[in-house]
């Protein structure tokens, strides 16, 4: 994951997406669809970005915006790292 600029999880159905925690731990900003357990982990605009799974064009618009702003990617990545610390402290992995 270290060669990536961000992680996208474009699911229509999801349980608890551990891959998002892994990406956050690796210091990547995440973009994910707001399905299943994803909104329990991703706080839109704080530690990642959530999009609707059925919104036409939302994914491409969000990706273009995020890829054009290294500051925003860094801010979301920092929020993601804080999220992983919360899980490490609670003993959950």
PyMOL commands that set and color helices and strands:
alter all, ss='L'
color gray80, all
select helices_A, chain A and resi 18-25+38-41+58-67+70-89
alter helices_A, ss='H'
color red, helices_A
select strands_A, chain A and resi 6-9+29-33+49-51
alter strands_A, ss='S'
color yellow, strands_A
deselect
rebuild
show_as cartoon
